[in-house]
Amino acid sequence: MRSDPAGEVRQMIEEWAAAVRAEDLAGIMAHHAPDMVMYDVPPPAQVRGLEGYRKTWDVFFPWLRGSRVFDLSELTVTAGEDVAFCHGLIRCGGTEADGRKTELQVRLTVGYRKVGGRWAVTHEHHSVPAE
């Protein structure tokens, strides 16, 4: 049977998005490398390692609860045998501290490499266009 690296990565990113909507932290972190790095929209701008990544969800989940909107679109996956990346958009909705509902269009780029024969997220980047 022939392997489909792009299909494997696509499935992983779709599972990640479903885990975000479900607030399933174990599912969100399931495929991240211990030395991963993330660049995010809210501070801090850069997070290194799984513990720092885990802490970012403590801020995001309360915001997301009002809507559960976290939808991927325009997802493109490019994969070789041991390195892959994907990019797309996330429609992301939540509730601000003042109770206002908000939606953002967030750009997403995720880099993967094979670690011990399994795909692992080594780079995750979220951004919004400057106003």
SVG drawing of the C-alpha trace seen along z (x, -y; Angstrom):
<svg xmlns="http://www.w3.org/2000/svg" viewBox="-22 -49 35 51">
<polyline fill="none" stroke="black" stroke-width="0.4" points="0.0,0.0 1.3,-3.4 1.6,-6.1 -0.2,-9.4 1.8,-11.9 -0.4,-14.9 -3.5,-12.9 -2.0,-12.0 -1.2,-15.6 -4.6,-16.9 -6.3,-14.4 -4.1,-15.5 -4.9,-19.2 -8.6,-18.5 -8.5,-16.4 -6.6,-19.3 -9.4,-21.8 -12.1,-19.4 -10.1,-19.1 -10.0,-22.9 -13.8,-23.1 -14.2,-20.4 -11.7,-22.0 -9.8,-18.6 -6.4,-19.7 -4.9,-16.2 -6.2,-16.0 -4.8,-19.5 -1.4,-18.6 -1.3,-15.0 0.9,-15.6 3.2,-18.4 6.9,-17.9 8.4,-18.7 10.6,-21.4 7.8,-23.0 7.6,-26.7 4.4,-28.8 3.8,-32.4 0.4,-33.5 -2.0,-36.4 -2.4,-37.3 0.8,-37.7 3.2,-36.2 4.1,-36.5 6.4,-33.4 5.9,-30.2 8.5,-27.4 7.8,-23.9 4.7,-22.0 4.2,-23.6 4.1,-27.1 1.8,-25.9 -0.5,-24.3 -0.8,-27.5 -2.0,-29.5 -5.2,-27.4 -6.0,-28.6 -6.5,-32.1 -8.2,-30.9 -10.8,-28.5 -12.8,-31.1 -12.9,-33.4 -14.0,-30.5 -16.8,-29.2 -19.3,-31.8 -19.3,-30.6 -17.3,-27.4 -16.5,-28.8 -13.2,-27.4 -13.5,-26.4 -10.7,-25.7 -10.9,-26.7 -8.6,-27.0 -6.3,-24.4 -3.4,-23.4 -1.0,-20.6 2.4,-20.0 4.2,-16.9 7.4,-15.0 8.6,-11.9 9.8,-13.6 8.8,-17.3 5.4,-18.8 3.6,-22.1 0.1,-23.3 -1.5,-26.7 -5.1,-28.0 -7.5,-30.2 -9.4,-29.8 -12.8,-31.5 -12.6,-31.9 -15.3,-33.3 -15.5,-34.2 -16.6,-36.5 -14.7,-39.5 -14.3,-40.5 -17.1,-43.1 -19.5,-40.4 -19.2,-41.4 -19.2,-38.5 -16.3,-38.8 -15.1,-36.8 -11.6,-36.8 -10.2,-35.5 -6.9,-34.0 -4.1,-32.8 -2.6,-29.5 0.7,-27.9 1.8,-24.6 5.2,-22.8 5.7,-19.1 8.6,-16.7 8.7,-13.0 9.9,-12.1 10.3,-8.4 8.3,-7.6 5.4,-9.8 4.4,-13.3 5.0,-16.0 4.1,-19.7 7.4,-21.6 6.1,-25.1 2.6,-26.6 1.9,-30.2 -1.4,-32.1 -1.7,-35.7 -4.3,-38.3 -3.9,-41.1 -2.7,-44.4 -5.5,-47.0"/>
</svg>
